[in-house]
Each structure stands twice: as structure tokens, then as C-alpha cells.
Amino acid sequence: MSDEGRLTGSPAPRRFVPGDQVTPREATDHPEDPVGTVMTRVSTGELLVAFPLAGGEMYLDEELDLVEPAPPGWTPPPPATS
């Protein structure tokens, strides 16, 4: 358990990994598109989450709930070519 968990009595937030299907805990401006895929963790610790209709958005681990864990061997799709 992290120091934070010991001090507050609550577990540390889950650390999401690329491929996890997640949903934001707070209401979004795209309620018709609630589930996104974690694409990567950036150097600031934030997660880039790709939503099928809304596109990419940045979140912290504690702002998300897990819908489905990443399947074994998941890799992000290749970049789009023009």
C-alpha cells in the first residue's frame, strides 16, 4: 500500500495501462461516447484516453473507472496515414 493509502485508509487509485477500457467518473461533454481506451501514459503521469467519437482526452488515474482490462498482448493501432 502506498503512503497515501496508509494515511487516508483508502487504497491508492488503480494505475491504468494502455489497452484498458475506461470511463470518466465525472460527467463529460460527450455522454453518448462514455467508454474510451487508454492509449499511453505521458511524462506528467496523465493518461491519453481515446474515445471513438470524441477523440483523445487527458485524465489522471483517479478520474477514471475501469470498464474492462486490456486484453493480453494489446498494442495500440498504428498511426493513421494520409
C-alpha positions, 0 to 999 in steps of 0.5 A: 500500500502506498503512503497515501493509502496508509494515511487516508485508509483508502487504497491508492487509485488503480494505475491504468495501462494502455489497452484498458477500457475506461470511463470518466467518473465525472460527467463529460461533454460527450455522454453518448461516447462514455467508454474510451481506451487508454492509449499511453501514459505521458511524462506528467503521469496523465493518461491519453484516453481515446474515445471513438467519437470524441477523440483523445482526452487527458485524465489522471488515474483517479478520474477514471473507472475501469470498464474492462482490462486490456486484453493480453498482448494489446498494442495500440493501432498504428498511426493513421496515414494520409 
